[in-house]
Amino acid sequence: MALSDVSEMYESQSLRGRIRACSVRLGQDQVWFNNNSYDVVASPGWDTAWATGKLGGINFNPDTGIRTDVITDDMINSAVQAILDKQTTSTPTTETAS
């Protein structure tokens, strides 16, 4: 994973807007977005997709974060949902002493 690509994705306002839209659609607030957006952009395969997208291809919009052929909406939804699922299943339970 190229850390520079992860950093660029995190700094991309257009990509962050797409991630924010997805997280809101899934019932999350700004606090959740702020706390989890780095984890979203660090999802497996995103760095490769981003690096490949920067090379150009058919759609060479210089705003890589807005390009749905680089990071697809399905990729965003899957990443956000995976983090939500992990948070739901890893919520600690409280045991009471007898």
C-alpha positions as CSV (number, residue, x, y, z in Angstrom):
1,M,0.0,0.0,0.0
2,A,1.5,3.3,-1.0
3,L,1.0,5.7,1.9
4,S,1.2,8.7,-0.4
5,D,-1.9,7.4,-2.3
6,V,-3.8,6.9,0.9
7,S,-2.8,10.4,2.0
8,E,-3.9,11.9,-1.4
9,M,-7.2,10.1,-1.1
10,Y,-7.8,11.4,2.4
11,E,-7.0,14.9,1.2
12,S,-9.3,14.7,-1.8
13,Q,-12.3,16.9,-1.1
14,S,-14.4,15.3,-3.8
15,L,-13.7,11.8,-2.6
16,R,-14.3,12.8,1.0
17,G,-17.7,14.3,-0.2
18,R,-18.6,11.0,-1.8
19,I,-17.7,9.0,1.3
20,R,-19.6,11.5,3.5
21,A,-22.7,11.1,1.3
22,C,-22.5,7.3,1.6
23,S,-22.0,7.4,5.4
24,V,-25.0,9.8,5.8
25,R,-27.1,7.6,3.6
26,L,-26.2,4.7,5.9
27,G,-27.3,6.7,9.0
28,Q,-24.0,8.0,10.2
29,D,-23.2,11.6,11.3
30,Q,-20.3,13.9,10.8
31,V,-18.5,12.5,13.9
32,W,-18.6,9.0,12.5
33,F,-17.2,10.3,9.2
34,N,-14.4,12.3,10.9
35,N,-13.4,9.3,13.0
36,N,-13.5,6.7,10.1
37,S,-12.7,8.3,6.8
38,Y,-9.0,7.4,7.0
39,D,-10.0,3.7,7.5
40,V,-12.3,4.0,4.5
41,V,-9.6,5.3,2.1
42,A,-7.1,2.7,3.5
43,S,-9.4,-0.1,2.3
44,P,-7.7,-3.0,0.4
45,G,-7.3,-2.2,-3.3
46,W,-8.0,1.5,-3.1
47,D,-4.4,2.5,-3.3
48,T,-3.9,0.5,-6.5
49,A,-7.1,1.9,-8.0
50,W,-6.1,5.4,-7.2
51,A,-2.6,5.0,-8.6
52,T,-3.9,3.5,-11.8
53,G,-6.5,6.2,-12.1
54,K,-3.9,8.9,-11.8
55,L,-2.2,7.5,-14.9
56,G,-5.1,8.5,-17.0
57,G,-6.9,6.2,-19.4
58,I,-10.2,7.0,-21.0
59,N,-11.3,9.5,-18.4
60,F,-8.5,11.8,-17.5
61,N,-10.3,14.2,-15.2
62,P,-7.5,15.7,-13.0
63,D,-9.8,15.4,-10.0
64,T,-9.2,11.7,-9.4
65,G,-11.6,11.7,-6.3
66,I,-14.7,12.5,-8.4
67,R,-14.0,9.8,-10.9
68,T,-16.3,6.9,-10.4
69,D,-14.2,4.8,-12.7
70,V,-11.3,5.0,-10.2
71,I,-13.0,4.6,-6.8
72,T,-16.5,3.3,-7.6
73,D,-19.6,4.1,-5.5
74,D,-19.8,0.3,-4.8
75,M,-16.3,0.4,-3.4
76,I,-17.2,3.3,-1.1
77,N,-20.4,1.6,0.0
78,S,-18.6,-1.7,0.7
79,A,-15.9,0.0,2.7
80,V,-18.2,2.0,4.8
81,Q,-20.5,-1.0,5.4
82,A,-17.5,-3.2,6.3
83,I,-16.4,-0.7,8.9
84,L,-20.0,-0.4,10.3
85,D,-20.3,-4.1,10.4
86,K,-17.0,-4.4,12.3
87,Q,-18.0,-1.7,14.7
88,T,-21.3,-3.5,15.4
89,T,-19.8,-6.9,16.0
90,S,-16.9,-5.6,18.1
91,T,-19.0,-3.5,20.5
92,P,-17.9,-4.7,24.0
93,T,-20.5,-6.1,26.3
94,T,-20.5,-5.2,29.9
95,E,-20.6,-8.0,32.5
96,T,-22.0,-7.5,35.9
97,A,-20.3,-9.0,38.9
98,S,-22.4,-11.5,40.9
